Structures are given as C-alpha cells and as structure tokens.
Amino acid sequence: SDDWAVLKKTVLDYRRRDGRWETQIRQTYDRGDGAVILPFDPRRSTVLLVRQFRFPAYAVGHREPLIEACAGLLDENDPETAIRKEAEEELGYRLKDIERLFAPFMSPGSVTERLWFFT
C-alpha cells in the first residue's frame, strides 16, 4: 500500500555466481529506516519494554498486545534524535548516555528498512 509506505515491483537482470544472467521479478516494501533501544534502569535493575497493539500480529490471530523494545521510524531525523524522541513518547524517559551498536537490514528479502540499534 502506498498509504504508509511504498511497495515497488522491479524487473531486473541479475548475474548469477556461475556467470549466467537471469531475469528476476522482485517486490520491495520501503517504509523508511527505524531505530530501537533497550534501555537499562539501574535503580530497578531491569530493562524497559513497551506493550503495544500491532495490527499485523492481530490479523494472524495474536489477540494480546506485543511486548517490544522501544522503537520507531526515523521520520526524517537522524537515528539518535529519533530514538530519543521515541523513548520519551513510549517510555516517558529522557535518555542520557546512549551508544549506537549496529544497523542491520531487518528483513532484506523484501523490506528496505535498516534498523539502528542503541543501548
């Protein structure tokens, strides 16, 4: 759907390892990049998680809210700014010292999203 993200269908010629060319048809879903953090509260000696309703999980029969790490889309912010905003929105916490860990593609078979991990 183009309502929230962009779904593209692409036809490309791909060179295989054996040197032969192959025409492939692929769909990609571009929803932008995101950031995620697993903050630790030393006073309570625990990590902070979020409980949220997620329609895709509901659509396949999971009726309870999901327990997740704090995360969100970058929305044109840099990853650190975005995760600080998400932590205030979702957890009610203003983060002090954070460290960027890595930024993998989470589902590169069909989704363009790269997720910036922080702690």
N, C-alpha and C positions, 0 to 999 in steps of 0.2 A: 504494500500500500504506500502511496506517496503522501498520505496524510501526516505521517510521523517520521518517515524515513523514505529512502529511495530504493526501489527494487529495480535492478537492471538485468537485462538479458543480453549476453555478449556471445558472439561467434568469433572464435579465434583459431589461428593455425599455431599449433604447438609442436615443437621439435622434441621427440621422444629421446630417451637415452641411447637407443640403437641408431639414432640419426634420421629416422623416418619422420615425416611430417604427418600430423593428424589434425583434422578439423574437430574442434570441441565446442560445445554449447554450454555455457555456464550462466547461472544466475547469482548475482551478488546483492546483498542487502546492506546498504550504507546508512547507518543510524548515527554516525559520529563516534568519536572516541569518548572514553569514560575514565573515571578514577575511583579507586577503592582504598579504604583504610581499615585496619584492625587496631583501633586504639586500646591501650592498656591503661587501666585506672589503678595506680599503685596503692591508693588508700583502701580500695576494696579488693585489691589483688585479683582483678578479673579483666577480661576483655569486654568491650562494649559492642553489642549487636543490636540489630533493628528487626522488629516484627512487622511485616508488610503484606498486604494483599497483592497478589500478582495474577492478573487475568490469565496469562498462558498456562500457569500451573492449575488454576481453577478449571480451565477449559478441558483439561485432560483428567479431571476427577479429584484433584487435591483441593479439599474444601477449607483447610486451615490456612491462616497467614503463614508466610515463609519466614524463617529466621535467617537473617543475612548479615554480612558485613556492610558497613555504611558505604554507599556508592552512588554515583550518578554520572550523567553525561557532562562533558566539559562546557557545553553551551558557550562556545567562543572564548572561554577563559583558558589560561594555562592550567596544567594539571594540578599544581599545588594550590592555586587560588580556588579551583573548582572543588577540591576535596575539603578544603577548609569551610567553604560555604555549605557543602553537604553535611558536614559534621554538626554545624550549628543548626541546620534545618532538621536533620533526622535524629540527632542525639541530644541537642541542646548544649553541646560542649564547644568551647572555643579552644582549638588545638594550639599548643605551644610549639614544641620541637617535633618536627616530623622528618622522616627520611624516605626518600624515594628508593624503592627496591629494584623494580624492573617493569617493563611494559610490553608484555606479550600480546599477540593476536589471540583472542579467546576462542574463536570458532572459525578459523581461516578457510575452511572448506566452503563457506557461503557468506560469512559476515565480515565486513571490512574493519569492524571495531577493534581498536587497540585499547587495552585497559592498563592504566598506570597504577601500580600498587605502591602503597605507602604504609609505613608503620610509625 
